Amino acid sequence: MDDASVRMRVVFDERIGDSRAELADLLTRCGCTGARTGYLAELAARLEVFGSAGEPSSTPILDAGADGLEFFRRHGPEHARRRRRDFDFDAEIGDRYAAQRDIPLAELRADAQQLESLCSDMLDGRPEPWRRVVWRRLGCFADTLRVACDAVERIVFDKADAVHRLADDLEWYDGDRYEARLAVFDAACRHADEDIADVLRRLGEGMVAAEASQDVT
């Protein structure tokens, strides 16, 4: 991995770490600190060991945490009624949770692999020095794309994990409990939106730099 990609990974790690810290604090406040189980526990283990869970897309990750949405489906209407307003589950909860569905992680990683292979082949052909610079820069973008995919996967996982922990089989409405869980949900959605937007912005900057190197040819 080139120095620029290492620096980018550090930036993503710091931002994701800050988001996780806020979510952990909010989860603690509402008593949602139970251990992970099942598929999310498996994903967490792979992310911890490998830095990537290797998921084909963001969709199965979000699906794994979707059981936490049922708390809002069950108690949202009563919460809204007490505030004399309507409750639209899809607009207020469902669509916000699904905002990062269908991100094609496997396809993006395959693109990075193909680009890296192409650059390696071209460098093996011993091109002129200035062309070597171009192919090295394009190869660096392949690293950047991989780092971005890993970051997106972790961000989506954190959102799904936080929402999963909100699952509650309480049958009666509790306003304080609802507000506390809603604060976690709002923070999880906000961090996912903002953190992935930052990843895409930095990825775009890397793409511009790679395209600029191609213009030299």
Secondary structure as the mmCIF struct_conf table of DSSP 4:
data_model
#
loop_
_struct_conf.conf_type_id
_struct_conf.id
_struct_conf.beg_label_comp_id
_struct_conf.beg_label_asym_id
_struct_conf.beg_label_seq_id
_struct_conf.end_label_comp_id
_struct_conf.end_label_asym_id
_struct_conf.end_label_seq_id
HELX_RH_AL_P HELX_RH_AL_P1 ASP A 3 ARG A 29
TURN_TY1_P TURN_TY1_P1 CYS A 30 GLY A 31
HELX_LH_PP_P HELX_LH_PP_P1 GLY A 34 ARG A 36
HELX_RH_AL_P HELX_RH_AL_P2 GLY A 38 PHE A 50
BEND BEND1 GLY A 51 GLY A 51
BEND BEND2 PRO A 56 PRO A 56
BEND BEND3 SER A 58 SER A 58
HELX_RH_AL_P HELX_RH_AL_P3 THR A 59 GLY A 65
HELX_RH_3T_P HELX_RH_3T_P1 ALA A 66 LEU A 69
HELX_RH_AL_P HELX_RH_AL_P4 GLU A 70 ARG A 82
TURN_TY1_P TURN_TY1_P2 ARG A 83 ARG A 84
BEND BEND4 ARG A 85 ARG A 85
HELX_RH_AL_P HELX_RH_AL_P5 PHE A 89 PHE A 89
HELX_RH_PI_P HELX_RH_PI_P1 ASP A 90 GLY A 94
HELX_RH_AL_P HELX_RH_AL_P6 ASP A 95 TYR A 97
HELX_RH_3T_P HELX_RH_3T_P2 ALA A 98 GLN A 100
TURN_TY1_P TURN_TY1_P3 ARG A 101 ASP A 102
HELX_RH_AL_P HELX_RH_AL_P7 LEU A 105 ASP A 124
TURN_TY1_P TURN_TY1_P4 GLY A 125 GLY A 125
HELX_RH_AL_P HELX_RH_AL_P8 PRO A 129 HIS A 164
TURN_TY1_P TURN_TY1_P5 ARG A 165 LEU A 166
BEND BEND5 TRP A 172 TRP A 172
HELX_RH_AL_P HELX_RH_AL_P9 GLY A 175 ASP A 215
TURN_TY1_P TURN_TY1_P6 VAL A 216 VAL A 216
#
